[in-house]
């Protein structure tokens, strides 16, 4: 499937007349800075060249039709502008529907419906932000089709986050939608989630590649575990605020955490807070190292990030740990860690150019032997953010 085939499919299903427009929103990978975005810390994601393609056209009535090429059956969901409520039976379509609902909540009420067909090449449940990609794609489509020209790309990211929080029930931070909306070719984004200030950092890896490995263990961030981690961090923060003047866990450095950590009454909440504080400091240090072309230090911090996510934040799983440990055993791997919300999904590794083939062979073989699962590998390029593509 490519964008031309998608447009043809749209024409076959919905007709070829009228003003049909084409769009794209990338997936993202986070190089370091996990579970810091809702704790007032820093993140360092980049947009990918894989993502979600969309074709759309306005309608004259109040109907909205969502159609996914990725599903063998049950591809289409039809709703009315008069009822934008969440319905479990809508499945995947609750993500674009949530954005329509969020637009209305922000005063951007649609007066007519639209047809929207999508196809994506982000593996579902991989932790590469297929949901955020679809949300921001929908935002770009609505802004363009209905001339909401006062909305910026940052506004669309915030609307996407709002819809996922309030409509789909996942209390995610801003990182995923931000990375999808604001991506820039060959750059990662060093984002301070406390005030949304950011800078683009060139990813110059002349001697290495970014390799994503899919464990094939699908994660679901709305099944409670993700929200549970966020709640544990909130409880830790509440305890800390009784003894130190902070607004977010990201306001502390490690010395401050060690000084005040005993105020956190629950041991598990203390571990969650330790990760949030330490990961924020690791991210700051990692970007500083990258600016000095110190890729070795960057890789060491990636490794420490995984250990913290595994032991303190407890969002890894057996299969992902196996992938990371196999990666660490391959000469030429600079760093490797779980990426995304966790509980399955993918790892991200920085691998020297001359070790990439060996990495794929050894990690793939070892993972199959230990789990019975065939891992998937993606040697990725860093791409642009969400946009209309046919103009």
N, C-alpha and C positions, 0 to 999 in steps of 0.2 A: 504494500500500500504506500502511495505517496500522495502529495497534495493534489495532483491532477486527477488521480483515481478517486480521491475523496470528493472533489468537486463533481466529477461525473456521477458518483453514487448519489450525491445530494440532488442533482438534476433528475436522475432516474426516479428517485423516491418522491421529491417535492416539486418537480418541474423545473425547466431551465430558464423560465422567464424572470424578469425583474432584476433588481440590484443585488446580486449574490456576491458576498465578500469573503475573503480568506484571512485566517489568523493563525498565530502560533504562540504558545507559551512553553518555556523550557521546564525541565525538571531541575533539581539542584542537588549538589552534594556539599556537605559541610566538612571542611578540612579539619577544623578543630573548634571547640566551643560548643559543647553539647549540653542541653538542658540549662543553659545560662540565660536564654532569651526571655524567660518569664521570671528571672531572678535579678534583673537589672544589670546583667553582665555583658560581655562582648562575645561576638560570634564571628566566624570567618568562612562564609559560604561562597560558592560560585555557581552560576547558571551553567547548564549543560546544553549540548546541541541536540540531545534527545528531549522529547517533550510531548505536548498535546497539540494536535492540529484541529482547527475548527473552520467550518463553513457555515455562514448564517445569512438570513434575509428577513427583513421585517414582513409582518403580516398586516392585513387590514382589520382583523377581528381581535378578540381578546385571548386567543389561544396561544400557548407556548408548546412547541414540540421539541423534545430532546431525543437525539438518536445517537447511539454508540455503535460504531463499526466493530469494536473489540468484543462485543458480546454475540454469541451465536444465536441466541433467541432472547426475546424480551428486550430488544434494542431500544424501542421507542417508549417514551413516557410523555403523555399529554396532560397538561394542566391548564387551568383558567387563571387569568389575572385576578379574578374575584376570590380565589382561594389559593394562597401561597403557603399553605401549611405543610409541615413536614409529614411525610407518610412513609412508614417503613417499607411499604411495597414499592416505592419509587427507587429504592436501592441507590445506585451511583448518581442518579439524577437529582438527589437531594443536595449535592454539592453545587451545581449550577443554579438550581432553584433557590438555594440559600442565599446566593449572591443577588438574585432578583429581589428576594425578600429584604435583604440588607440595604439595597439601593432604596427601596421604598421607605425603610426605617430612617434613612438619611435624607429623606425628602425628594428623592429621585424616582418618582412614581411613573411607571410605564402606562401609556394610554393605548397602546396596541401591542400585540404579541409578536412572536418571531419563531422561525424554525432554525434549529441549530444542530448540526451533525458534527461528531468528533471522531477522531482516531488518534490513539496515543501509542508511542513505543517506549514508555516508561513501564517497566514490569510492575504490575499491581502488587501492593503490599511490600514493596522492596525497600521502603524508607527513603526513596529519592523524590518524594513530594509530588506524587501524582495528584493528590487532592488539591494541594495549593496551586499546582499548574492549572488544573481545571477551573479553580475559583478565579484566578487572575485572568485566565483566558476569557471567562465569562464576563468579567469586569471590563476588559478591553473591548469585547464585542458590544456590550451595552453602551459604553461610552461612545463608541464609533457609530453604531446604528442609530442611536437616539440623540446624538449631538450633545452629550453632557461634557462640553468642552472645558468646563471649569474644574473638572477632576484631574488631578495629577496622577502619575504612576504610583507615587507614594500613597495617595488617597485610595487607589485601587487595591494596594497591598493591605491597607488598614481595613477596608471594607471586606476583603477576603478573610482576614483574620476574624473580624467581627462575626461574619456569617458562620465560620467554623465553630467559634466559641458558642454563639447564641442559638444557632439554628441546628447545627449538627452535633453539638454537645461535647466537642473536644476542646479543652482549655489550653490550646497551643499558644505559644508566643508568636512574635512577629517574624521570626527569621525566615521561615519557608516562603511566605508570600512576598516578603521584601526581596529575597534573592531572585525569585521568579520575575518580579516586576522590574527590578533595578539592575539586572545582570548586564555585564559588559564583557565583550570578547577579550579573552586572555587575561582577565582580571578576577580576583576574588574581592569580596567586600568586607572590610573591617568595620563592623557595625557596633556601636554602643547602644544597646537596646534600651538604656535608661532614658536617653533623650533623642534617639534616632539619628544622631550625628554619625557620619560614616566617611570613609575614604576608600577609593579603589587602589588595590595593590596589584601591580603586575606580577603574574606568576611566571617567573623565568626559570624553567627547568630544562636547560639545554641537554643535560645528561640523564634525564629521568622522565618517567611517565606517571600520570595518575591512573591507577587501575582500581576499578570498582568490582567487587566480587559479591555476587548475589547468593546468599545462603539457601534461597528458595523456601525459607521459613517465613511465611507471610505474617506481618505484624498488623495489628489493628489498634489504633490509638484511642478508639472510643469504647473499648471494652472495660475501662475502669482503671487499668494500671497506670496509664499516663496521667490521668486526672488525680490518681492517688499520690503519685510523686509530687505533683504540684501542691496538693493539699499538705503533704508532709513538710515541704519547704515553707509554706505559709505558717504552719505551726511553729517551726523552728524560728522563723523571723519574729513571730509574735513574742516568743520567749526572750529572744535576744534584745528586742526593743525595750524590755523592762530594765535592762542594765546598760545599754549603749544607744546613742542617738543615731540610728540608721533608718533609711527608708526601704532599702533592698539588701539582700544578701550580698550583691555585687559591690556594696559600699565598703565591705571589709576586705582586708588583705589577710594573708595566713597568720601573721603575728596577731592581728586583732581577733581572728577566729579562735586561736589558741588561748587568748586571754579571756574570752567571754563564753567559750563553748559549753562550760558546765551549767550555764543558765538554761540550756536546752534540755528539758526534762526527759524526753523520750530518746532512747539510744539510737533507734532507727532514723528519727528525724535529725539527730545530730550528724549521722553519716551522710544524709542527703545534703545537709547544709555544708558539710566539709567539702563534698564534691563541688557544689555550686561555687563556693569561694575559690577553691583550688583551680577549678577548670577556668574560671575567669582570669586568674593570674597566669595560667599556662597559655591561654590564648593571647594575652598581651605580650608575653615573652616570645611566643612562637612567631608572631608577626614582626616583632623587633628582629628576631633572628633571620627571618626571610629577607628583610630589608638589607641585612648585612651579607646576604647570599650564604648564610650558614644553614644549609639544608640539613646537615647532620643533627644539629640541635633541634630544628623543627621536627624531624623524625622522632627523636627521643621524646619530645613533648607529646607527640601523637600516641606513642606507646604508653606513656604515663596516663594519658587521657583514657585509654581503653581500660587500664587496670582500675582506675577510679570508677569508671562507669560499671565495670564488672563487680567490684567489691563494695564500694560505698553507695553508689546509686542503684545498683542491682537492676539494670535494664538490659543486660546481655542475656544470652542463653547458651546452652551447650554447643549448638552448631556454630554459632558465630564465634565463640571462644576457640573452637577448633580451627576455624579459618584464620583467626588472628595468630594463634600459636604456630600454625603451619607457615604463615607468612614470615613470622619472626625467625624461623629456622632457615630461610632461604637467603643465601649470601647475595647481597645486592639490593635487599629490601631496606629502605631508609627508615620507614615507619609504617605502622598499620594499626587501624582501630575500627571499632564499630562506628557507623555514621547513621544519623537520623534518630528518630524517637526511641528506637530500641525494640526489645522483645521479638527479635527476628530481623529480617531485612538484610542490609549490605554492610560490607566493610569497605573502607577506602585505604589504599596503600600507595605510597610513593616508591617506585621501583626503578632502579638504574636501567637505562636502555638495554644494555647487553644482558640483563637478567630477566627481562619480561617473559621470554619464552619459557625459561626454566621455572619462573614463578607460576605461570599458568599450568605447566605440566605437573610440578610437585604438589602445589596446593590442590589442584583438581583431583589428582590421584589419591592423595592422602585423605581428602575430604570424602571422596566416594568410598574409600576403604573403611573409614570410621563411622560414616552415617548412612551410606547407601544412597546418597543424594548426589546428583550431577550439578555442581556449581556452575554458574554462568559468570563470564568475565567480560568487562567492558573497559577498553582503553579509551578514555574520554578526552574530548576537547571542551574548552570553556567557551561558551557562546553568549549571545545577546539575550536581553530580557524579552518579555512578552510584547507582541506587536501585531499590527496588520501587515500582511505579507504581499498583497496584490496591488500595491500602489507605491 
